[in-house]
Amino acid sequence: MSGAIEGTATNAGGRLDLTVNGVHFVDRHREALIKRTPIVAPILDALLTEKMIHQELYTEILTQTTTPQNKMRKLFLATTAWGTKQKDYFYKILEREQPFLIEELQTI
């Protein structure tokens, strides 16, 4: 869970600076990320690989016969327990899997 993201601001220590007024990027853009993320499986795969979610949650979300929006909504329930480091990595995964969406949201 390390490395800088091109085009993303970093603080003096070289860490990602994704928090504005105490609110992380993924929290600020929760609604848009839920509505506009069409494929959730690759995001779940990466989170499971990094042990950021448990197998049980992975399976529960992946096997839901519902919309991607409902899957993302369920995934966002897990993020409430995450700190900044985990949310930064979630951002990196989103940036890799949904680059155009993240790029657009960065301008808002």
N, C-alpha and C positions, 0 to 999 in steps of 0.2 A: 504494500500500500504506500509506495513512495514514488517520487518523481514529479517534476513540474509539468504543467499542461501548457502548451504553446498558446499564447494569446490570453492567458489567465493571469490576473494580478497576483503577485506574491508579496508577502510582508518582508520585513527586514531579515528575518531568519530563513527566508527562502521557502516558507510554507505557503500553500495556497491561501488566498484571502478571499473566501467565498461568503463571508459574513458581512452584512450591511446593517447597521443599527441593531446589532445583536441577533439578526435573523439570517440563518443560512440560506444559500441559494435554493436548495431542494425544498426548504420549508416555504420560502417566498413564492416559489413557482409550483407548489404542490398541485393546485387545481389544473394548471395547464399541462403538467406532466401526466396527471391522471387522464385527462381528456384526450391528449394527443400522442400518447405512446401506443403504437399499433401492435407491437410484438413484445411480449413480456418474457418469454422463455430464455433468451440469451442473457438478459439482466439477472434473472433468477440463477442461471448457471454460474455466472461470475460471482454472485453473492454467496452461493453455496461453496464454491471452490475456495473462496477466501474465509469461509466459516463465519460469515456475517449473518447468515440465517441458518437455522437447523433444517435437517432433512425433512422433518415433519411439516414445517411451514412450506418448504419448497414443493413437496408433493401435494399438499393441500391446495396451493395456489395453481400449480401446473395442471392439476387434474380437474380443476373447476370447469364446468361447461357453461361458461359465462363470457361476458365481454372483456376485452383487454382493460377497459376502464375499471371494472370491478376487481380484476386481478391486481392492477396497480393500487387501487384503494386498499386492498388487503395488505399488499406489500408495505404501503406507507404506515400501516399500524405498527410494523416492526421498527420503523425509523424513529418512533417517539422515544425509544430507549437508547438510541445511538448518540454518541458524542460527536464533536466536530470532526475528529479523525475519520470515523466511520462514514459520516455524511460527505466528507471530501472524497472518499473512495467511491461512494455511491455516485457522486457527481461524475467522477472519471469514467465509470461504467456507462452512465447515461450519455456522456459526451462521445464515447466510442461507439455505442449502439444507436444513438439518435443524434448525430452531429448537427444536422440542419436545425432541428428543434432547439437544441442547446444554444447554438449560435444565435438563433432568433431571440431566445429568452434572455441572453446576455445583454441585448440592446434595450431591454425593457427596464 
